[in-house]
Amino acid sequence: MKLQDRVILITGASQGLGAEAARACAEAGATVVLVGRSQKKLEKVYDAIVSDGCPEPFAVVFDLLAAEEQEYERLAKAVAEATGGRLNGIIHSAAYFYALSPLEFQTVAEWVNQYRINTVAPMALTRACLPMLQAAEDASVAFIGESHGETPQAYWGGFGASKAALNYLCKVAADEWSRFPNLRANVLVPGPINSPQRMKTHPGESRSERRELSELAPEFVYWMSGESKGRSGEIVYL
């Protein structure tokens, strides 16, 4: 129970990698805050966690694409009220992806929306929750990255650029937090996994070429636990 008595917030928790991260953290003893757009999908993850005998989670329906300053502040306030002001970690798993295409076919709206979810939302939510993270004895923020954020390639356009910006965001946060020994920020790059997004970006790839989401469970527990203390500003390929 490496996450006993910890509170971990996960975005994109209604499906895929976010849902797996939520279950992994809950099974390790954490009280998880599930954030996602679909109430029905969040309820399914919520029920699965409760049925497994884990600490009862909190579920918050929240649209990162439409959220502005005040919505993030209200979300942070709601989390504080639900958890008694406790927050030990955030896993920014929510992601927005349109389609692989040449730059000539990509639109301004596609770029803006991908940046809003993949870069701006992690910044805004982390900033809103920062007082709780600073007050925690130990706190960890994990940004879920993508290899094309470091290795530009044709057709990845707006998505790859937004993930490159996410890497930059993490590095800035880690540098600013270097004076706080209880805070850390890292980028975790899952690689080929059986997630809805991977199936969309690589439709011709067979399931055997990808790892199951459950294989990453120990990674989430490690990076949200005290075992990863002292590691910050890293881009880690899982």
Secondary structure as GFF3:
##gff-version 3
##sequence-region A 1 238
A	DSSP	beta_strand	7	11	.	.	.	ID=ss1
A	DSSP	alpha_helix	16	27	.	.	.	ID=ss2
A	DSSP	beta_strand	31	36	.	.	.	ID=ss3
A	DSSP	alpha_helix	39	51	.	.	.	ID=ss4
A	DSSP	beta_strand	58	61	.	.	.	ID=ss5
A	DSSP	alpha_helix	69	83	.	.	.	ID=ss6
A	DSSP	beta_strand	89	92	.	.	.	ID=ss7
A	DSSP	three_ten_helix	103	105	.	.	.	ID=ss8
A	DSSP	alpha_helix	108	115	.	.	.	ID=ss9
A	DSSP	pi_helix	116	120	.	.	.	ID=ss10
A	DSSP	alpha_helix	121	135	.	.	.	ID=ss11
A	DSSP	beta_strand	139	144	.	.	.	ID=ss12
A	DSSP	three_ten_helix	147	149	.	.	.	ID=ss13
A	DSSP	alpha_helix	157	176	.	.	.	ID=ss14
A	DSSP	three_ten_helix	177	179	.	.	.	ID=ss15
A	DSSP	beta_strand	183	189	.	.	.	ID=ss16
A	DSSP	alpha_helix	196	201	.	.	.	ID=ss17
A	DSSP	three_ten_helix	207	209	.	.	.	ID=ss18
A	DSSP	three_ten_helix	213	216	.	.	.	ID=ss19
A	DSSP	alpha_helix	217	224	.	.	.	ID=ss20
A	DSSP	three_ten_helix	226	228	.	.	.	ID=ss21
A	DSSP	beta_strand	235	237	.	.	.	ID=ss22
###
